[in-house]
Amino acid sequence: MFLFTMTKPGLRQAGALALCAVCLTGAIAAAVHFSGETVPTGAAAESGIETTQDIAEFFTGHGFEVDLASAAVDKVKIPKKWDDSFTAFDQVVGESGMSLADYKGKTVEKWTVLCPALSDGETGCYCVLLVYKAQAIGAYLLEKPSGEVSGLISAAQTMAESEAASDTEVAAVTDEESTEVSADTSDDAQEANGEVPPVEADTEVSADAADAGIWPTE
């Protein structure tokens, strides 16, 4: 008998994989499904998810800028019966303020769009939006190729901390450069005004001249 245990992050990842395992169709070009027409800000919340622009506005509202040129869609089925992994995955989705509990057994659209700010040359971070009948029902972030998933709130906090650390490093470098420039400017100003620091050798020469009687000492 084998006993298999999994950490909570592992459970979440397994839940996301379970969602992918019931995929009904391959990736479809976003432009084929949605017109991509621009809509006024806030329209996504009022009329649901009708265009790729609505998807962009949804994630922008949560602090993530996305690349719509990378948008793709699958159709997936929410499992009717949930194990621990999918329950943990739904907790991740819960950070978007939504739950998949009411959509068990339903076929939904799974939209993925690249988040450039959280991607690099080795890994890609994708914002994922689950849509049912033109309504957003869940969202999360997916890292490829690792398959790691994270909630919107957790990812936003991580991104904010990273940006803050980067700003601190830039400020430190800027302050150091400013100090060096100020020192150089001060030296240049003294030279321009003819302010030359006294030289110790001159003082010794003056003392010798006085001792030799060249200058009166009284």
C-alpha positions in Angstrom: 0.0 0.0 0.0 1.3 3.4 -1.0 0.5 6.6 0.9 0.8 9.7 -1.2 0.9 13.1 0.5 1.1 16.6 -1.1 1.8 20.1 0.1 -0.8 22.8 -0.3 0.9 24.4 -3.2 1.1 21.0 -4.8 -2.6 20.5 -4.3 -3.3 23.8 -6.0 -1.2 22.9 -8.9 -2.8 19.5 -9.2 -6.2 21.2 -9.2 -5.2 23.4 -12.0 -3.9 20.3 -13.9 -7.3 18.6 -13.3 -9.0 21.5 -14.9 -6.7 21.2 -17.9 -7.2 17.5 -18.1 -10.9 17.9 -19.0 -10.1 20.3 -21.8 -12.5 19.8 -24.7 -10.9 21.8 -27.4 -7.5 23.1 -28.3 -6.4 26.7 -28.1 -8.4 29.0 -30.3 -7.2 32.3 -31.6 -8.8 35.0 -29.4 -9.5 37.2 -32.4 -11.6 34.5 -34.0 -13.9 34.2 -30.9 -14.1 37.8 -29.8 -14.2 40.9 -32.0 -11.7 42.7 -29.8 -13.6 46.0 -30.0 -12.6 48.6 -27.5 -15.3 49.3 -24.8 -15.5 52.1 -22.2 -13.8 51.6 -18.9 -16.1 49.7 -16.4 -18.2 48.2 -19.2 -16.8 44.7 -18.3 -18.3 44.9 -14.9 -21.7 46.0 -16.2 -22.2 43.8 -19.3 -19.9 40.9 -18.5 -17.0 39.6 -20.6 -17.8 40.3 -24.2 -14.5 41.2 -25.8 -10.8 40.7 -25.2 -10.7 44.3 -24.1 -13.0 43.3 -21.2 -10.5 40.7 -20.2 -7.7 43.3 -20.2 -9.8 45.7 -18.1 -10.7 42.9 -15.6 -7.0 42.2 -14.9 -6.0 45.9 -15.0 -8.5 46.4 -12.3 -6.6 43.9 -10.2 -3.2 45.6 -11.0 -2.0 43.4 -13.9 -1.2 44.7 -17.4 -1.6 42.0 -20.0 -0.6 41.4 -23.6 -3.8 40.9 -25.6 -1.8 39.7 -28.6 -1.1 36.5 -26.6 -4.7 35.8 -25.7 -5.9 32.3 -26.3 -9.0 30.3 -25.2 -9.8 26.7 -24.3 -13.0 25.1 -23.3 -12.8 23.2 -20.1 -15.2 21.3 -17.8 -15.4 22.0 -14.1 -15.3 18.5 -12.3 -18.6 17.4 -10.7 -16.7 15.7 -7.8 -13.9 17.6 -6.2 -10.9 16.1 -4.4 -8.6 17.9 -2.0 -6.5 19.2 -4.9 -9.4 20.9 -6.7 -10.7 22.3 -3.4 -7.3 23.9 -2.8 -7.3 25.2 -6.3 -10.7 26.8 -5.8 -9.2 28.6 -2.7 -6.7 30.2 -5.1 -9.5 31.2 -7.4 -11.3 32.6 -4.3 -8.7 35.5 -4.2 -10.5 36.9 -7.2 -13.7 37.1 -5.1 -15.3 34.2 -6.9 -15.7 30.5 -6.6 -16.3 27.6 -9.0 -18.6 25.8 -6.5 -21.7 26.7 -8.4 -20.3 25.5 -11.8 -19.6 21.9 -11.1 -20.1 19.9 -14.3 -20.3 23.0 -16.4 -18.2 23.7 -19.5 -16.6 27.1 -19.3 -14.1 29.2 -21.3 -10.6 29.4 -20.0 -8.9 32.5 -21.3 -5.1 33.0 -20.9 -3.2 36.2 -21.5 0.5 36.9 -20.9 1.5 39.2 -18.0 4.8 40.7 -19.3 5.7 42.3 -15.9 5.8 38.9 -14.2 7.5 37.0 -17.1 11.2 36.7 -18.1 13.2 34.8 -20.6 12.9 31.5 -18.7 9.3 31.5 -17.4 6.0 33.0 -18.6 3.3 34.2 -16.2 -0.3 34.1 -17.6 -3.4 35.7 -16.2 -6.2 33.2 -16.5 -9.9 34.1 -16.6 -12.7 31.5 -16.5 -15.9 32.7 -18.2 -19.4 31.2 -18.3 -22.1 32.6 -20.4 -20.1 35.9 -20.8 -19.6 36.2 -17.0 -16.3 36.0 -15.2 -16.6 33.1 -12.6 -12.9 32.8 -11.6 -9.4 34.1 -12.1 -5.8 33.2 -11.2 -2.2 33.3 -12.4 -0.5 30.4 -14.1 3.3 30.1 -14.4 4.7 28.1 -17.3 6.4 25.7 -17.7 6.2 24.9 -13.9 2.4 24.9 -13.8 2.4 26.8 -10.5 -0.7 28.7 -9.7 -1.3 31.7 -7.5 -4.2 33.9 -6.5 -4.6 37.5 -7.7 -4.1 39.0 -4.3 -1.0 37.0 -3.5 0.5 37.7 -6.9 -0.2 41.5 -6.7 1.5 41.6 -3.3 4.5 39.8 -4.6 4.7 42.2 -7.6 4.4 45.2 -5.3 7.2 44.0 -3.0 9.4 43.4 -6.0 8.8 46.8 -7.4 9.4 48.4 -4.0 12.7 46.6 -3.7 13.7 47.7 -7.2 12.8 51.3 -6.4 14.9 51.2 -3.2 18.0 49.9 -5.1 17.6 52.6 -7.8 17.3 55.3 -5.1 20.4 54.1 -3.3 22.4 54.2 -6.6 21.1 57.7 -7.4 22.0 59.1 -4.0 25.5 57.7 -4.3 26.0 59.2 -7.7 24.6 62.6 -6.4 27.2 62.6 -3.6 30.0 61.9 -6.0 28.9 64.7 -8.3 28.5 67.2 -5.4 32.1 66.4 -4.2 33.5 67.0 -7.7 31.5 70.2 -8.1 32.8 71.5 -4.8 36.4 70.9 -5.8 35.9 72.6 -9.2 34.4 75.6 -7.5 37.3 76.1 -5.2 39.8 75.9 -8.1 37.7 78.5 -10.0 37.7 80.9 -7.1 41.5 80.6 -6.6 41.0 79.0 -3.2 44.1 76.9 -2.8 44.6 75.2 0.5 47.7 76.3 2.4 50.7 74.1 1.8 52.8 72.9 4.8 56.1 73.4 3.0 55.4 77.2 2.6 55.1 77.6 6.4 58.4 75.9 6.9 60.1 78.2 4.4 58.7 81.3 6.1 60.0 80.1 9.5 63.5 79.6 8.0 63.5 83.0 6.5 62.6 84.7 9.8 65.4 82.8 11.6 67.9 84.0 9.0 67.1 87.7 9.7 65.5 88.4 6.4 62.3 89.5 8.0 62.0 91.4 11.3 60.8 89.3 14.1 59.9 92.2 16.5 
